[in-house]
Amino acid sequence: MRIDPAGWPFIGAAVALGVIGALTLNPVVGLAFLTLAGIFLFFFRDPDRMVTQAPGAVLSPADGRVLIAGTPTVRDFPPENWRQISIFLSPIDVHVNRLPVGGTVAKVQYHPGRFLPAYRSDAGDLNEYTEVWIDHAGQPVVVRQVVGILARRVVCRTTEGAQVKAGDRFGVMKFGSRMDVFVPANAQITVKVGDRVVAAVTVIAALAQP
């Protein structure tokens, strides 16, 4: 299975410490670090996905559980114009992120902030996040990588002006947190709070068709 490149420094360091510990201290120390390397391998796994293809479909950008599905809770997206779907990623979920729609990346913006628990409703405003705006056939769709109490860094690999496809990998979040997706108010949300979603597979909303 593919491992996200962001994981290799953690995996390599744990393996090196395991070998050094086993040779210079005792086998128990070495085994502990090698076990940690296995945990990192699991955390940074990046399985292939059969990307759902459907007109107007907005795909889940992450594996996890739906926290919010409806009225936006963040101040930058007024409810008269937007709908929000938020997904909480537990430490055992795949943390590679995928784009919810195809189109042109209109904007990529980093916002410094705090490290509150990602499940809090105000985390979308107060926590550190990276925000990607996608122009999908004239309709804007926004996806936020929001850090949490464990996730202290997000990696975003897409850039302004890039032509992207729904389900493309675009980043990873290190150790927990959440994803927010914002769609126009006339879009139909197709998930509910508590639903389990799979990145690039689950349709979380349907955009209005021209």
N, C-alpha and C positions, 0 to 999 in steps of 0.2 A: 504493500500500500504506500502511496505517496505521502511524504511528510512535508509539511509546510517549511520553507527555508528559515522562517523565524525561530523554529524549534531547535535547529541543529546546534547553536551555541550552548543551549541548556543541556541538550543530550550529550554533546561532546564533553562538556565540563563535568557532568555527573559520571560519565564513564571513566574519564581521566582520574577523578578523585577516587573512584572505586578501585581502580588498579593500584594507585599509589597507597590507598588505605590498606588494601589487602597485602601489599608487599612490605610496608613499613610499620603498620600497626597490628591489625589482626583481621582474619577473614570476615568477621561480623561487620566491621566497619566497611570493608570493601563491598559486601553484599548489600548493605544499606544504600550505598551510593548507586550501585547497579540497579537496585529496585527503583530508586528515584529516576534513573535514566529510562527505565521501562514506563514509569508514570508519564514522563515527558513525551515519550514516543506515542503513548495513547492520547495524550492531550492534543498534540499537534498533528494528529492523523488527518489526512485529506482525501476521503474516499471519492471516487468518481460517482457522478449522479446522472441519471437520465433526465435531462432538463424538460420540464413540462412545456409544451408548445400549444398555446391557445390565444386567439385574438383578444387583445385587451387585458390579458392576464398579468397581474402583479404577483410575482413569486416571492416566497419567503426568502429573506437574505441570510437566514441563519437557522440552525437547529435550535429548538427550545420550546418554551411554553408561552402562550399568548397572555400578556398582562393587561393590555389595553386594546380595545377594538371599537372605535367610535369617535366620540368627541375629543379633540386634542386637549392635552393637559399642559402643553408648553406654550409660553407666551408669544413665540415667534410665528405661530401658526393658528390664526384666529378660526374659530369653529364655523364661521359663515363661509369660509373658503376652503377648508381642509378637513380631512378625516385622518385618524392616526391608528396605526397598529404597532404595538410594542411587544417585543419578544425577549423573555429572560433566558439567558444561557447559564445552565448550571456547570460546575467544573467538569462533569462527565460528558457534556455535549461536544460535538465537533465545533471548533471555534474559527474555522475558515469561513469567511464571509463571501457571499455571492450577490451580484447585482439583481434587483427585483425586476427590471425592465431593460429593454434595449433602447438605443438612441445615441444622442450626443451628450457627453458630460459637459454641462454648462458651467458648473462651479464646484470647486473643492475647497472647503474652508475648515480650518482648525480652530477650536475654541478652548482656551485653557479654563480650568475649573477645579472643582473639588472631587473627592472620591467617596461620596455617599453610597450606601447600599443601592444597587441598581434597580431593585424592585420598588423603591420609593417613587411616588408620583412626581416629586420635584427634582429627581435626579436628571431628567432630560434638560432642565434649565440650568442647574447648578454644577453638574459634573463636567469634567473634561470630555470633549467629543470631537469627532471629525464628521463633517457633513458633506454629502455628495448630492448635487442636483443633476438630474437627468432630464433632458428634453426628449420625450417620447412622442414623436409625431405631433408636436405642438402642445402636448400636455406635460406639465411638470410632475415629476415624482422625486421625492427626497428620501434619502436613507442616511441615518445617523448611527455611527459606532460610538456608543456611550460607555465610558469606563465605569467600574464599580469599586467596591471596597477591596476586592482582590485584584481585579484587572487594572493595572497601573499604566498600561500603554496599549495603544491601538496602532496597527500598521495599515495604512491605506496606500494602495499601489496604483490607483487610477489617477489620471491627470485631466485637467481642463482641456476640452477639445477632442478627447478620445472618442472614437466610435466603438460602442460596446454592444454586447448581446445579453439578453436575459440569461441569467445563470452563470455568467462569467465570474470567475474568482477575482476579487478585488482587494482583499486584505485579510487580516486576522486580528483577533483580540486575545491578549495574553491573560489567561486565568480569570474567567468569569465575565460578567457584565450583561449588557442588553443592546438590542438593535431597535431603533425607531424608524418606521416608514410613514411618510406623509403622502397622501394622494388627494386629488381634487375632491371637493365636497360632493360632486355628482357621481363619484365612483361608488360601487357597491362593495361593501366589506363582506367577505365570504367565510370568515372565521369568527369565533367568539372567545371570550375570556376563558382560559383554562385549556383550550385546544393545544394539542401537540403538533408542531409544524416541522417540516424538513426543508432545508435550504435547497432552492432550485427546483423543488418538486411540488410543495404545497402552494396552491393558489390562495393568497390572502385577500385579494381584492380584484375587482373587474372594472377597468376604466370604461367610461361612456364611449360608445362608438359613434363616429361622425355620421 
